[in-house]
Amino acid sequence: MTFTRTYNIPYYNVGADRKLRITSLMQYLEDMAIRHSEECGIGLDFYEQNKVAWVLAKWDIKVLRYPLFNQEITIITEPYSFRNFFGFRRYEIRDVQGDQLAHANTHWIFIDVTRKRPIPVTHEIITAFGVASDKKRPLPIQPAKPPESTEYETRFRIWLGDIDTNQHVNNIRYIEWALETLPASFSNGKSAQRIMVEYRKEMTYGEEVFSVADTTQNGDQTVSRHRISNSEKEACIATFEWM
């Protein structure tokens, strides 16, 4: 079952070039997932009452063209399949002419929030989303690659504003930290055309964040690779392909 919603790009979601920020686009996609759950009757109240949650594990986003300030976009999403405790959701972003601006595949994990352990996706959820119970094929998602050197390094502290309804750092915040680690001049004249992210560990309020990045050149394409960690474990890796 697909779910569609229209957004008008506000000023606070664009950068100096007046284009939608990649982190804002990712926020729209995250918003679409929870709004779709609400539409199907299995939203935040359902998750809270049943002590369960969806945790995002991987992004694979391809951007063909960034929309500009005040432009209208339409996002279409659908759960593609469920397999054990995994869920796969895909997205399309289109302009008012119907031309594709971007598309994305995502990989989610269904968890028991009390035990913080993955659990099988229930028949109730599969039925609510209108997905055939025998549809178990995963979406293709290109793996992210960690940095091979410490070309850039920054530290952050996790504040209350970084925490979401699952009581851990919102997944978009990792991407903001990763991008803030690159020098201000890095993205001048460049746009991220592909974003691959893998989340490996949750982070919580008060922790110190270590962000490391390096860059490589592949013809006309620049690749930045990122690692987000705390003092003990790797929490997130991400790869951006820039043009």
N, C-alpha and C positions, 0 to 999 in steps of 0.2 A: 504494500500500500504506500503510494507516494504522498508526500506532504509538500505544499507550496506556500511560499510567503514572499511578499514584496517589501523591499527596503528602499528608502531614499537616503542617499549618502549625506550625513550631516557634517558640518564643518569640523567638529572635534574628532572625527575619524579619519581625516586626511592629513598627509604630511605637507612639507614645504612645496612639493610639486603639485599639490592639489589632488593627488591620486589617493585612493583608499589604501591605508596601511595594511600590510599583510597580517599583522596581529589583529586588526579590526575585522578583516575578512574571516579570520579564524574564529573570532568571537561570534560573528553571525552564524557560522556553521555550528558552533557549540549551542547557540541559542535555538537553532532550528531543531536540534536533536531533542532538547528538553521540551520545546513547544509541541513537537510531534508526539512525545510521550503524553503530555497533557491532553492533547486532542484525542488520543486513544484511551483516555481514562486511567492511565498508569503513570501519572506524573509525580511531582515531588511529594505530595501527601501519601500516595501509594508506597513510594520507596521508603519514606520515613516510618510509616506504620509497620511495614514488613521488614525493616532493618536491612534493606538491600540497596545497592547502588550500581550504576554503570561507571566504570573507570576507563578513561581513554588510554589506550596502550600505544597506538601508532597513528600518525598522519602520513599521507602521501598526496600532496597537492600540486597541481600543475596550473599555472596562471598564463593565459594567452594574452590577456589585456586587462589592465587595471581600470576600473571605473573612476570617474572624477567626482569632485564635490557636486552635490545636488542632483546627481544622476540617479535614475531609478534602476534597480536590479531586481531580478526574480531568482530565488533559490529554490531548487527542487531537491528533495532528499527522500530516500527510502532505505529501510533496513533490507539488506541484500540476502543475508542468511544468518543462521544460528548454528553453532557447533559446540556441544558440551557447554562450557561456561564462556564461550566467545560469541561476540556479535560483530557483524560486518555491516557498515552503513556507507552509502555512497551519496555524492552530491553533484549537482550541476548549478552553475551560476550563469545567468543570461541577461542581456540588456533588453531594452524595450522593443528592439527590432527582432528579438529572439536569437541573436547571435551569441554563441558561447563565449564567455569571458574566462571561465575557469572550471575545473572539475577536481574532485577529490575522492579518495578512498580512505576509510578509517576502520580501525580495529579496536574493539572495546572488550572489557572483561567485566563479567557480572559477579559481584562480591557480596558476601555477608559482612555488613559493616561492623558488627559486634566482634566477630572473630577475625575480621580482616583477612578472609580467605575466599578464593574463587568458589562459586557454587554453580551447578547446572542451571541454565536458563529455563524458567518454568514454562509449562504449556500455556498457562494463562497469559504470559507476556508474548509468546510466539503468536498465539491466536489474536491478541489485541492488535498487534501490528499487521495482521493479515498476511503473514509469511507461511508458506507451506512448511509443515513440520519436518519434511524430508529434505528441505533445501539446506545443505550443509557445506556447500563449496565456498572456501574463503575467497575474498577479493585479493587481487594482486597488489602488493604493497612493497615498494622498493625499500630495502633497509637503509637506515642512516649509517654514516661512517663517523667514528670519533676522530678528533684531531690527533695528529702524529707528533706534534711539537707544541710548545707553549709560546706561540708567537704573540698572543695577547692574553692577558689575565686580569680579571676584576673580581672584587668581593662585594657581596650584598648581604643585607640582613632581612630576614622575613618579618614583615609587619602584619598587623591584623587585616589590613586591606588586601593582602595577598591570599587570604583564606576564603574558600568557597563553601557551599552547603554541605559538602562531604567532610568538612573540618580539616582539609589539607590545602596545600598551595594549588590554586587554580592552574590548569595546564597551560593557559596562555602566558602566564607570568614567566614560565621557564623560557619561552621564546623571546619575551621582552628582555630578560637577562642576557640571553645569548646575543641578541642584536646589539645591546648596549656595550658589550665587550669589544666590538669592532670599533676602530677609530671613526670619528665623525665624518671624515673625508671619504671613507670607504665606499659608501653607497651613492656618492655623487654621480649622477648619470647612469646608475645601475638600478635594475629592478630584479627582485627574486622571482625566477620563472618556475622553479620547482623547490618544494619544501618537504623534506623527509624527517620525521621526528619519531623517536622511540622513548617512551617513559619506562623507567626501570625501578624506581623507588619513590614513595611519597615523601614529601617534606612538609614540616609543620612549623607553627609559629615559634619565633625566637631563634631558629637555627641560623648559622652563618652559611652563606652560599658561596661556593668557589666556581667561577665561570672561566673556562679556558677555550681559546679558539685559535685556529690557524687557517691560512688561505693558500690555495694553489691555483695555477692558471692552466686552462685546457683550451688552447686556441683562443677564440673570442670570449670564451666562458670563464668566469671566475667562480671557484667553489670555496665556500667557507664551511669549516667543520667545527662543531661545538660540543663541549662537555660541561654539564652542570652537576655538581656534587656537593655533599656536605663533608665534614671532616672524616667520615668513615666510608661512604659508599657513593658510587655513581648513580645519579638520580635520573638523568636525561641525556641523550645524545641527539644531535640534529645536524643535518646537512642542507645547505642552501646552494642552489645553482643560480648564478647571477648573470644577466646580460645587459 
